[in-house]
Amino acid sequence: MLVILIEGQLLAPATVRHSCPMASQSGEPRWKQGKLGCGRPVPAKSAAADLQQYECTMGFRIAEVTE
């Protein structure tokens, strides 16, 4: 599941990106085969950071959460 990280909160992408021109028709980020098509990878700040983050063109941080 993809989530948007904003000020310590996790939000569903569709609640924020519904009007983004870079999002899919359903308002989801363009996520395909483990890569974000509408953003860039953000380097991890520590070796312990195991959560890959991406920054979309609108400035949000997006991460994939699995459980």
C-alpha positions as a Markdown table, in Angstrom:
| # | Residue | x | y | z |
|---|---|---|---|---|
| 1 | Met | 0.0 | 0.0 | 0.0 |
| 2 | Leu | 1.3 | 3.5 | -0.8 |
| 3 | Val | 0.9 | 6.2 | 1.7 |
| 4 | Ile | 1.6 | 10.0 | 1.8 |
| 5 | Leu | 3.7 | 11.2 | 4.7 |
| 6 | Ile | 2.8 | 14.7 | 5.9 |
| 7 | Glu | 3.9 | 16.0 | 9.3 |
| 8 | Gly | 4.1 | 12.6 | 11.0 |
| 9 | Gln | 0.7 | 11.5 | 9.5 |
| 10 | Leu | 0.0 | 8.7 | 7.0 |
| 11 | Leu | -2.6 | 9.5 | 4.5 |
| 12 | Ala | -4.1 | 7.5 | 1.6 |
| 13 | Pro | -2.8 | 9.0 | -1.7 |
| 14 | Ala | -6.3 | 9.4 | -3.2 |
| 15 | Thr | -7.4 | 11.7 | -0.4 |
| 16 | Val | -4.7 | 14.2 | -1.4 |
| 17 | Arg | -4.0 | 13.6 | -5.0 |
| 18 | His | -7.5 | 13.5 | -6.6 |
| 19 | Ser | -6.8 | 16.6 | -8.6 |
| 20 | Cys | -3.1 | 16.0 | -9.4 |
| 21 | Pro | -2.5 | 16.0 | -13.1 |
| 22 | Met | 0.4 | 13.5 | -12.6 |
| 23 | Ala | -1.9 | 11.0 | -10.7 |
| 24 | Ser | -3.7 | 8.1 | -12.3 |
| 25 | Gln | -7.4 | 8.4 | -13.1 |
| 26 | Ser | -8.2 | 7.0 | -9.7 |
| 27 | Gly | -6.1 | 9.6 | -8.0 |
| 28 | Glu | -3.3 | 7.2 | -7.1 |
| 29 | Pro | 0.4 | 7.8 | -7.7 |
| 30 | Arg | 1.8 | 6.2 | -10.9 |
| 31 | Trp | 3.4 | 3.2 | -9.1 |
| 32 | Lys | 4.6 | 0.5 | -11.4 |
| 33 | Gln | 6.9 | -2.4 | -10.7 |
| 34 | Gly | 8.3 | -0.9 | -7.5 |
| 35 | Lys | 9.0 | 2.6 | -9.1 |
| 36 | Leu | 7.1 | 5.9 | -8.8 |
| 37 | Gly | 6.6 | 7.3 | -12.2 |
| 38 | Cys | 5.6 | 10.8 | -11.0 |
| 39 | Gly | 8.4 | 11.5 | -8.5 |
| 40 | Arg | 12.0 | 10.8 | -7.5 |
| 41 | Pro | 13.6 | 8.6 | -4.9 |
| 42 | Val | 14.7 | 10.4 | -1.7 |
| 43 | Pro | 18.0 | 9.2 | -0.3 |
| 44 | Ala | 17.8 | 7.5 | 3.2 |
| 45 | Lys | 19.2 | 9.7 | 6.0 |
| 46 | Ser | 20.5 | 6.8 | 8.0 |
| 47 | Ala | 21.6 | 3.2 | 7.4 |
| 48 | Ala | 18.7 | 2.0 | 9.6 |
| 49 | Ala | 16.1 | 3.6 | 7.4 |
| 50 | Asp | 14.5 | 0.7 | 5.6 |
| 51 | Leu | 11.5 | 2.6 | 4.3 |
| 52 | Gln | 12.1 | 3.8 | 0.7 |
| 53 | Gln | 10.6 | 7.2 | 0.2 |
| 54 | Tyr | 9.8 | 9.2 | -2.9 |
| 55 | Glu | 9.1 | 12.8 | -3.5 |
| 56 | Cys | 6.3 | 13.5 | -5.9 |
| 57 | Thr | 6.2 | 16.5 | -8.2 |
| 58 | Met | 3.7 | 18.2 | -5.8 |
| 59 | Gly | 6.2 | 18.0 | -3.0 |
| 60 | Phe | 4.6 | 15.2 | -1.0 |
| 61 | Arg | 6.6 | 12.3 | 0.3 |
| 62 | Ile | 5.3 | 8.9 | -0.7 |
| 63 | Ala | 6.3 | 5.5 | 0.8 |
| 64 | Glu | 5.3 | 1.9 | 0.2 |
| 65 | Val | 4.2 | 0.2 | 3.4 |
| 66 | Thr | 3.8 | -3.6 | 3.6 |
| 67 | Glu | 2.2 | -5.7 | 6.3 |
